[in-house]
């Protein structure tokens, strides 16, 4: 009996190893099969210019009660500043629609709405020392749109962009003409904000009001994107009016899926970006490039997805911008994060929460620098 049991264990182990090898070898194909929509693209009418006058079109906006505004959440042990900083934050959440039944999420899709609220809670909250946070709902492209070069994918992304552009125009109209602005987004949100910078900010009076643009979780091509944004990369920790961006991986990292997604899209200049260098900001130092050990990490937000909360754990996760332009965090950190780590040791879901407390400090530092530079201090 014992021998049969050992044979069973050995057999299960072999099956497990084979499955892992198959998943590793065919990760890209399996991911595309699982997430790329198999339905025809359905064109949707443009939102009315007044669509974002409706409070329900915003996940977060001024006037919401703090207890129901996900962006106003703070982890235990962190207190809100007595005096808010003057910025208005425009935050665009990452992809929360992971179904393959449609190329774009409907605004009333309950599951994607709940996920979006959760993402805003974890990713917009580092900026909630600001006086106003605006986070729009939009008909986001399905996650599979970023995993294929089918023409439907580009149409889905363009539809999402039109919504975000309409929301941004409503945001600019609503905030005072002299109020400083922070743009922040993750993944699809960062991808779309790149275009906002090109189409609404570069070369305009708005450009002078930008404290910083946090374009995290999507590569910002140095030759093809940066020149069209109107903003330089943030070279130093106390620089304002610049762009911060990084993509997080643990070691050993397999970045083929990420670089493949990058290569499928075109830069802000309309040219292919595949193979071009992209920006890597170090969230632990606030500088472009470089490295810092875990002692510099003021707090990783370890989320509790079941309760929609989380706790800060300091000095666990290091960060180093390597030659491949990715932000490497060393071996997988010993934190409760495994459930949402993507193939290839891709910590994409945690790009912002890995460095939650440092990101909060980074925002405060650049806010102070902008006020000093503009003569508001």
N, C-alpha and C positions, 0 to 999 in steps of 0.2 A: 504493500500500500504506500509506504514511504517513497519507494522508488517511482511509483506512478505519479505521486504528487510532485516529485522533483522533475520528472519529465514534463508535467503540466506547466510548472513554473518556467522551466527552460523554454518550452514552446511559446508561452505567453511573452517571454522576454524577447525571443526572436521576432515574433509578430510586431511587438512594440518597436523594435529597432528598425524593422523593414518599413513600418508606417512612418517613422520619423525620417528615414532616408528618402522615402517617396515625397513626403511633404517638403523636405528641404530641396530635393532635386526639381520638383515641379511646383514650387511655391507660387511663382508668377502666374503660371497657367491656372492653377487651382483658385488663386485669388480672383483672377479675371472671371473665371467661370462662376464663382460664387457671388460676385458683386456687379459685374457689368450688366446693365439692363438689357433684357431680351425683348422689350416692347418697342414699338415704333415711337419716334419722338412726337410729342403732342405740343404744338405751339399754343401758347397761352397769351391772352391779351395783356397789353402793358397795363401796369397799375396806374390809376389816376394820379395826377400831380398832388392831389390832396389826400392820397391814401394814408400817408403817415401823419396826418392831422389826428387820426384816430388813436387813442391811447393803447388799444389792443394790438396795434401793429408794432409795439415796442416791448421787448422783454424787460428792459430797464429804461427808465426815463425820469426826469425831474418830476416831482409831484407824487410819485409812488411812495407808499408807506414803507419805511425801512424794513419792516418785518416780512414784507411780501416781495421786496426788490432783491433778486438773487445777487446782483452786483454789490449790494451793501453788506453782504455776509462777511464776517471775519472769523478766522479760526480761534480757538481758545487761547487766551494769553496775549492776544493782540488787541490793543485799544485804539479807537478812532481818535484822530487828532482833534484837539479842542477847536482849532480854527481850520476850516477846509482850505485847500489851495484853490486858486482861481480857475483852473482849467475846466474845459468841457471835453469829456472823453467820448470819442466815437468808436465803439467796439463792435467788430463783426465776428460772430461766433464761427467755429469750424463746422465741418460737415457732421450733421447729426442724423441724416437720412441715409441709411445703409441698405435699404431694400433695392430690389432689382425690377420691381413692377412698373416703375416710371423713371424717366430721366430727371425729373424735378419733383421735389416734395411739394405737396399742397400745404397751404398755410394753416389748414386745420388738422393736419396729420398729428394725432395725439402723441404718438411715440417719439417722433422727431422733435416735437415741441418740448416734451419733458427732458430729453437729452440736451437740447439747446439751453434750457434753463439751468441744467446742471453744469454745462460748460461755462456759462456766464458766471455762475457762482464761483467756480474755481479759477477762471482765467481773467475775468474782468475785476475781481475783487482786489488784486494788487494795486489797482488804480483808484480805489474808492476813498482815498483822502481828498480827491478832487470834489469840487462843488457840484458837478453835474456829470452823470454818466448816461449815455444814450446807446442802446443796443437793439438794433432793428430785427424783426422777423423778416425773412425773405424766402423766396421760392428757390432754395438752394439746389445746386446740382447734386445728384446722387453720387455717393462715393465712387461708384464704378465709372463715372465720367472721367475721372482722373487716371484710370487704369487702361484706357484705350485711346486710339487715335481715330475712331469712327467719327464721321461728321456730326452725328447726333450729339456727341460729347461736347463739341465746341458750341453747338446751339444751346445745349443745356446750361453751359457755363455763362454764355452771353445773356440768357434769360435771367439767371441769378444776378449777374452784374447790373442789369437794368433796374432790378429792384433795389439793390444796394445804392446805386447812383441816385435813384429817386429819394431814398431815405436820407442820403447825405445832403442832398439839396434842401430837404425839409429841415435837417439838423442845422445847417448853416443859416437858414432863414430864421430859425427859432432862437439862436444864441446871439448875445450882444456882439456888435461889430468889432469890438476891441478885445473880446475874450480870447485868451490863448487856448489852443486846441491840441489835443493828443489823439493820434490815430493808432488804434491797436487792433490786432486780429491774429487769429491762428489758423494755419492750414488754408482751407478754402477762403476764410476771412482775410488772411494775409494776401493771398493771390489776388483777390478782388480789390483790396486796398491799394495794391500797386497801380492798378488802372485808375483809381480815384486820384492818386497823386499826379499821374500824367494828365488826366482829363479835367481836373478841377483845381489843382493846387499849383503845379509848376508854372512859374512866370506870372502868377497873380498876387494880389494883396494877401490872400490867404496864406501864401508861402511864409510870410513874415510872422504869422501867428502860430506856426507849428512848433510846439515844444519838442516833440519827438514823434517818430512813426515806428511803432513796434510791429514789424512784419515777421512774425515768428512761425516756424513750421512750414514755410515754403521758401525755396531758394530765391534770392534776389541776385540776378545775374549782374556781375560787375560791369561787363562791357555793354550788355543789351538792355538792362533795366535801369541801373542807377542814373545814367545821364538824362533819362526822360522823367525822372521823379522830381527833379528840381532840388533835391536834398542830397547832401554828402553822407557817407557812412559816419557813424559815431566813432571817432578815433579815440577819444578820451572819455573818462567817466563823468567829467563836469561840462561836457559839450552839449549844447542845445541846438534845435533846428536840424536834426540829423536822423538817420535810420539805424535801427537795431534789428538784427535778424540772426537766427541760429536754427539748426536741426540737430536733435540729440540722438546719439547712438551709444550703446555699450559695446565693450570689446569681448570677444572678437566680433566685428561688425561686418555684415553683408549689406552693402548699400545699393545693390543692383536695382532693386525694385524702386527705390527712391530716385535714383538718377534716371531710371527709365521713365518715370512719371514726369520728371523735370524736362527731359528731352522731347516729350510729346507736345509740349506747349511752346509757344513763341514768346519772345521777349517783348518789352514795351516798344521796341523799335521795329517789330514785325518780323524779326529774323529768328532763325532757329537758335536755341540756347544750349543744345546738347554739347557737353564737353567744356563749356565756358565756366570760368571760376565764379563762385558766388560768395556772398558776404557771410562771414562768421564772426559774430560778436560774442565776447565771453561774458556771460551774465554775472560771474563772480567778481570780475574786476571792473566791468563797465567799459572795457576797452575793445578795440578791434583786434581780434586774434589773441594769442598768448594763452597761458594756462594758470590754473590755481588749484591748490589741493583742497580737500574737503573741509579743512579748518575755516576756509573763507565762506563756506555756505551757511548763511544765516538761518536757513530753514526750508526744508523740502515739505511741501504740503502732501501728506499721504492721505488720499481721499478714502472715504467710506461711502461707496456708491449706493449702498443699501439705504443709508440715512440721509444722503446728500450733504454730508459734513466732511470733516477731516481734521487732522492734527499736524502741527509743524514739528519736524524732526531736524535739528541742526547738525552740521558738520559730518554728513555722511557721503554726500555726492560731490566729487570734484568736477572740473571742467577744463577741457583743453581743445583749442581749435587746431586741428591737425592739417596735414598737407592736402587731404582730400576735401577740405572746406567744411567737414562735419564737426560738430561739437561732441567730442568723445568724453564719456563719463567714467571710463575705466571699466572694470568688471561689473556685472550686474549688481546694483546696490542691494544690501540686505534689508529691504523694506518690502512692505506688502503691496507690490506693484505688478507682480507677475501676470495677473489675469488679463491685462490690456497691453502687454508688450507685444509688438508686432514681429513677424518673421524677420530674421536677420539682426536680432537685438536692437530693433528699431523702437526707440522710446518716444515716438511721435506724439502719442496721446498725452504724454507727461512733459512736453517741451517747456511749458510755462510753470507747471506746478513743481517740477524738480527744483526750481530756483525762485519759488514764490516770494520769500522774504527779501531776497536780493533784488528781485524785480521791483518790489515796493520801494526799496531804498533807491534804486536806480531812477525811478520816476520822480521821487522827491528831490534828488540831486539835480536832475535835468530841469525840473520845474524852477528850482532856485536859480540855476544858471540862466534860464530864459528871462526871469524877472530882473535879474541883475543887468543882463545885456540890453533889455528893453527899457531900462530905467524905471521899472515899476517897484523896485525895492528902495 
